[in-house]
């Protein structure tokens, strides 16, 4: 038995070679572009919603009369 198996904590992972640049085909590039556009649209909509004020009416409103 080696003494390293008794030691606590995480063992360091073995060194891996540098990752190669992932080659993207046209479909992947198109998909990423679409995702960025969707994110941009969502962000714009959120900004507009903030400017218009709260949309929640508060549910049932109680009148002051008794």
C-alpha positions in Angstrom: 0.0 0.0 0.0 1.3 3.4 -0.9 1.1 6.2 1.7 -0.7 8.4 -0.8 -3.9 6.3 -0.6 -4.1 7.2 3.1 -3.9 10.9 2.6 -7.1 12.9 2.8 -8.2 15.5 0.4 -8.6 15.4 -3.3 -5.9 13.9 -5.5 -4.6 16.1 -8.2 -5.9 15.1 -11.6 -3.4 13.9 -14.1 -2.1 16.5 -16.4 -4.0 16.6 -19.7 -2.7 17.8 -23.0 -3.8 21.2 -24.2 -7.3 21.0 -25.7 -7.5 21.4 -29.4 -9.5 24.3 -30.8 -13.0 22.9 -31.4 -13.9 23.1 -35.0 -17.4 24.4 -35.5 -19.3 23.8 -38.6 -21.9 26.1 -40.1 -24.8 24.7 -38.1 -23.0 25.3 -34.8 -22.0 28.8 -35.8 -25.6 29.6 -36.8 -27.0 28.1 -33.6 -24.6 30.3 -31.5 -25.6 33.4 -33.4 -29.3 32.6 -32.8 -28.7 32.2 -29.1 -26.9 35.5 -28.9 -29.8 37.3 -30.7 -32.3 35.6 -28.4 -30.4 36.8 -25.4 -30.2 40.3 -26.7 -34.0 40.4 -27.3 -34.7 39.1 -23.8 -32.4 41.7 -22.3 -34.2 44.5 -24.3 -37.6 43.2 -23.2 -36.5 43.2 -19.6 -35.3 46.8 -19.8 -38.6 47.9 -21.3 -40.5 46.1 -18.6 -38.5 47.9 -15.9 -39.2 51.3 -17.5 -43.0 50.7 -17.7 -43.3 50.0 -14.0 -44.7 47.0 -12.1 -47.2 44.9 -13.9 -48.5 43.2 -10.8 -51.7 44.7 -9.5 -51.4 43.3 -6.0 -54.3 40.8 -6.3 -57.4 41.5 -4.2 -57.5 45.1 -2.9 -59.2 45.7 0.4 -61.2 48.8 0.6 -60.9 51.1 3.6 -64.7 51.0 4.4 -66.0 48.7 7.1 
